């Protein structure tokens, strides 16, 4: 059985420029095994797109363990989807909110890695 590939566009608002947010997100994406891109926008936000197997894309957006290191239940994970990008960034960042759009199933990946665009 083949894995479902998805693509999601995002925009993150708050103190996300000049605080290593893109570098942090790149590292997180690579560790999760997803591809795509991230960049600073002229509006002071960070925008991008992430693609990969559905479970891997979901992995980048939420933490699968609670503060005590215990695994979070599957039902709790569904409510935490995309929580990582809405609440956790580089240590100096302050995320106010994140918008997600254009989430869709894709036949193949458009990228070979995760990069910062300038």
C-alpha positions as CSV (number, residue, x, y, z in Angstrom):
1,X,0.0,0.0,0.0
2,X,1.5,3.4,-1.0
3,X,1.5,6.3,1.4
4,X,-0.7,9.3,0.7
5,X,1.3,12.4,-0.1
6,X,0.0,15.8,1.0
7,X,1.0,19.4,0.5
8,X,0.2,22.3,2.9
9,X,0.9,26.0,2.6
10,X,1.4,28.0,5.8
11,X,2.0,31.5,7.1
12,X,3.3,32.1,10.6
13,X,2.6,35.5,12.4
14,X,4.4,37.0,15.4
15,X,8.0,37.6,16.2
16,X,9.3,35.1,13.6
17,X,11.9,37.1,11.6
18,X,15.4,37.7,12.9
19,X,15.1,35.0,15.5
20,X,16.4,31.9,13.6
21,X,12.8,30.7,13.0
22,X,13.5,29.6,9.4
23,X,16.7,27.7,10.4
24,X,14.8,26.0,13.3
25,X,11.9,25.0,11.0
26,X,14.3,23.7,8.3
27,X,16.0,21.5,10.8
28,X,12.7,20.2,12.2
29,X,11.4,19.5,8.6
30,X,14.6,17.6,7.7
31,X,14.4,15.5,10.8
32,X,10.8,14.7,10.1
33,X,11.6,13.7,6.5
34,X,9.4,16.2,4.7
35,X,10.3,18.5,1.8
36,X,9.3,22.1,0.9
37,X,10.4,25.6,1.5
38,X,10.2,28.5,4.0
39,X,10.9,32.3,3.6
40,X,10.4,35.6,5.3
41,X,7.6,37.7,3.7
42,X,7.6,41.4,3.2
43,X,4.7,41.6,5.7
44,X,6.9,40.4,8.6
45,X,5.6,36.8,8.6
46,X,7.1,33.6,7.5
47,X,5.5,31.6,4.7
48,X,6.1,28.3,3.1
49,X,5.0,24.9,1.9
50,X,5.6,21.5,3.3
51,X,5.1,18.2,1.4
52,X,5.5,14.6,2.2
53,X,3.7,11.4,3.4
54,X,0.7,12.5,5.5
55,X,2.0,11.0,8.7
56,X,5.4,12.8,8.3
57,X,3.7,16.2,7.5
58,X,1.6,15.8,10.6
59,X,4.7,14.9,12.6
60,X,6.3,18.3,11.9
61,X,3.2,20.1,13.1
62,X,2.7,18.5,16.5
63,X,4.7,17.0,19.3
64,X,3.9,13.4,19.9
65,X,4.8,13.4,23.6
66,X,3.6,15.5,26.5
67,X,5.8,17.6,28.7
68,X,6.6,14.6,30.9
69,X,7.7,12.5,27.8
70,X,4.7,10.3,27.8
71,X,3.2,9.5,24.3
72,X,0.0,11.5,23.5
73,X,-3.0,9.4,22.5
74,X,-4.2,9.2,18.9
75,X,-7.4,11.1,19.7
76,X,-5.3,13.9,21.3
77,X,-3.0,14.0,18.4
78,X,-5.8,14.7,16.0
79,X,-6.7,17.8,18.0
80,X,-3.0,18.8,18.2
81,X,-2.4,18.6,14.4
82,X,-0.3,21.5,13.3
83,X,0.3,22.6,16.9
84,X,4.0,22.7,16.5
85,X,4.0,25.6,14.0
86,X,1.3,27.4,15.9
87,X,3.1,27.4,19.2
88,X,6.7,26.2,19.0
89,X,9.5,27.8,17.1
90,X,13.1,28.8,17.7
91,X,13.8,29.8,21.3
92,X,13.6,33.6,20.6
93,X,10.5,33.5,18.5
94,X,7.0,34.4,19.6
95,X,4.3,32.9,17.5
96,X,1.0,34.6,17.6
97,X,-0.8,32.4,15.1
98,X,-0.4,30.3,12.0
99,X,-2.7,30.0,9.0
100,X,-2.8,26.9,6.9
101,X,-4.2,26.7,3.4
102,X,-4.3,24.7,0.2
103,X,-4.0,21.4,2.0
104,X,-4.3,18.7,-0.7
105,X,-3.3,15.3,-1.7
106,X,-0.5,15.3,-4.4
107,X,0.6,12.5,-6.8
108,X,4.3,13.2,-6.3
109,X,6.7,15.5,-4.4
110,X,7.6,18.8,-6.0
111,X,10.9,19.2,-4.0
112,X,13.9,17.0,-3.1
113,X,14.7,18.7,0.2
114,X,13.6,21.5,2.5
115,X,15.1,24.9,1.7
116,X,15.1,28.5,2.7
117,X,14.0,30.8,-0.1
118,X,15.2,34.4,-0.3
